[in-house]
């Protein structure tokens, strides 16, 4: 199993999809419809970033902190801050060889 598969296995209640988005600032997103949580991960990002995104997007679902359709609303900013706080706890950083 790859590291990405190991991380995804930690969240069996969520559906994960790898997608290719060429924009270098798109990492992934989570969508919750009814009680079904779907997480999209940009597979064009390096592995360490994909792992960080898996934890970040899962944190949105685990703690039920979702933004709204407005990217700079207080609700969205707070949801992003909370999910990033959880993801940063695991210190998934770029490897020194790639810096």
C-alpha positions as semicolon CSV with decimal commas, in nm:
position;residue;x (nm);y (nm);z (nm)
1;X;0,000;0,000;0,000
2;X;0,112;0,354;-0,063
3;X;0,120;0,619;0,208
4;X;-0,181;0,785;0,046
5;X;-0,379;0,460;0,059
6;X;-0,282;0,414;0,425
7;X;-0,412;0,762;0,510
8;X;-0,734;0,711;0,317
9;X;-0,793;0,386;0,506
10;X;-0,796;0,589;0,829
11;X;-1,123;0,749;0,717
12;X;-1,347;0,458;0,608
13;X;-1,669;0,661;0,632
14;X;-1,564;0,901;0,355
15;X;-1,542;0,853;-0,020
16;X;-1,214;0,967;-0,176
17;X;-1,148;1,050;-0,538
18;X;-0,821;1,146;-0,698
19;X;-0,862;1,416;-0,960
20;X;-0,613;1,600;-1,177
21;X;-0,635;1,980;-1,158
22;X;-0,348;2,165;-1,323
23;X;-0,387;2,479;-1,110
24;X;-0,100;2,467;-0,860
25;X;-0,309;2,618;-0,578
26;X;-0,587;2,357;-0,592
27;X;-0,521;2,086;-0,336
28;X;-0,863;1,933;-0,282
29;X;-1,206;1,985;-0,133
30;X;-1,474;1,815;0,070
31;X;-1,841;1,798;-0,023
32;X;-2,111;1,690;0,220
33;X;-2,451;1,605;0,077
34;X;-2,696;1,476;0,333
35;X;-2,468;1,255;0,542
36;X;-2,241;1,142;0,257
37;X;-1,893;1,296;0,268
38;X;-1,688;1,298;-0,053
39;X;-1,329;1,420;-0,059
40;X;-1,143;1,513;-0,376
41;X;-0,761;1,513;-0,376
42;X;-0,552;1,670;-0,653
43;X;-0,321;1,390;-0,762
44;X;-0,095;1,634;-0,946
45;X;0,031;1,765;-0,612
46;X;0,335;1,599;-0,447
47;X;0,269;1,311;-0,209
48;X;0,334;1,514;0,109
49;X;0,075;1,772;-0,006
50;X;-0,181;1,504;-0,086
51;X;-0,135;1,355;0,264
52;X;-0,178;1,700;0,419
53;X;-0,491;1,756;0,209
54;X;-0,641;1,422;0,314
55;X;-0,606;1,519;0,680
56;X;-0,720;1,879;0,619
57;X;-1,034;1,784;0,427
58;X;-1,115;1,499;0,666
59;X;-1,093;1,748;0,954
60;X;-1,371;1,952;0,792
61;X;-1,591;1,642;0,799
62;X;-1,479;1,503;1,137
63;X;-1,547;1,829;1,316
64;X;-1,839;1,934;1,094
65;X;-1,676;2,266;1,003
66;X;-1,774;2,362;0,652
67;X;-1,761;2,699;0,487
68;X;-2,017;2,848;0,254
69;X;-2,009;2,956;-0,111
70;X;-1,830;3,280;-0,029
71;X;-1,451;3,225;-0,021
72;X;-1,381;3,515;0,217
73;X;-1,680;3,492;0,449
74;X;-1,619;3,458;0,821
75;X;-1,775;3,109;0,820
76;X;-1,542;2,988;0,544
77;X;-1,232;3,150;0,694
78;X;-1,305;2,996;1,034
79;X;-1,367;2,651;0,882
80;X;-1,038;2,670;0,689
81;X;-0,846;2,783;0,997
82;X;-0,984;2,498;1,206
83;X;-0,912;2,232;0,943
84;X;-0,562;2,368;0,884
85;X;-0,495;2,365;1,260
86;X;-0,577;1,992;1,269
87;X;-0,371;1,915;0,956
88;X;-0,070;2,110;1,085
89;X;-0,077;1,909;1,406
90;X;0,066;1,616;1,207
91;X;0,350;1,826;1,062
92;X;0,335;1,681;0,710
93;X;0,595;1,893;0,541
94;X;0,783;1,892;0,218
95;X;1,083;1,664;0,230
96;X;1,420;1,845;0,264
97;X;1,536;1,709;-0,072
98;X;1,248;1,887;-0,247
99;X;1,286;2,231;-0,089
